[in-house]
Amino acid sequence: MATNEATIVLANILNRHSVRAFEPGALAEEDLQTLLRAGEAAPSAGGLKSRNLIPVTHPEDLEFIIRYIFSARIRQQRERFKNVSCILLICANITSATAKYRRGRLYALQDATLAGQNVLLMAHALGICACWIGQIRERKIVQKFNLGKEYKLVGLIALGRQPATPND
Ligand SMILES: Cc1cc2nc3c(=O)[nH]c(=O)nc-3n(C[C@H](O)[C@H](O)[C@H](O)COP(=O)(O)O)c2cc1C
């Protein structure tokens, strides 16, 4: 029989869904720190934590990133990611993992992705809306934020406040 904790965790997993338009406003600093802590707690190959989650919150930087998210659907829906409060750059540290493992590149990608999933679930539990974004012009974002050669930008997570009317 499922314990209370199992029921709560399963409900959080089942109810999480992607949200792509938000209410304006910043996330509480405490919530952002909790999201990063949840990411930090994800498993990693050899405990190396071969990943880095970089929060971007400056409005001009957010606007820049949104310009370099692409897909046919997004081009049709200019409102997508409107009012986003924070975007996390989900980076795999390839150098760290390959220094120890032959399959290190793959491990670093897994480390980063697992951390991202923790963030998505934590966000849902906190009532913060979120969406994983994979369709990006990677080079533009890497250059803008000066990501070192050791990093592979795996994806982004858009985070924002719950809109008054639900959307996806
Ligand atoms: C690898 C990956 C890439 C994704 N890329 C995008 C994206 O570029 N833009 C977007 O709006 N959603 C993106 N998503 C979110 C998916 O569209 C979404 O998770 C899927 O439709 C299922 O919906 P749900 O998250 O509400 O369960 C991505 C998800 C994953 C896992």
The ligand as an ORCA input file, in Angstrom:
! r2SCAN-3c Opt
* xyz 0 1
  C      13.788     17.398    -24.658
  C      12.588     18.308    -24.577
  C      12.530     19.424    -25.396
  C      11.458     20.303    -25.310
  N      11.483     21.444    -26.043
  C      10.460     22.314    -25.944
  C      10.523     23.557    -26.654
  O      11.490     23.878    -27.310
  N       9.467     24.410    -26.548
  C       8.374     24.105    -25.777
  O       7.460     24.917    -25.729
  N       8.296     22.938    -25.077
  C       9.316     22.046    -25.127
  N       9.293     20.879    -24.399
  C       8.127     20.586    -23.540
  C       7.261     19.511    -24.189
  O       6.606     20.075    -25.302
  C       6.271     18.971    -23.163
  O       6.982     18.419    -22.074
  C       5.380     17.918    -23.795
  O       4.520     18.499    -24.740
  C       4.545     17.166    -22.756
  O       3.739     18.074    -22.028
  P       3.819     18.191    -20.444
  O       5.214     18.669    -20.071
  O       2.767     19.194    -20.087
  O       3.559     16.837    -19.862
  C      10.367     20.020    -24.438
  C      10.431     18.887    -23.621
  C      11.533     18.061    -23.671
  C      11.622     16.879    -22.735
*
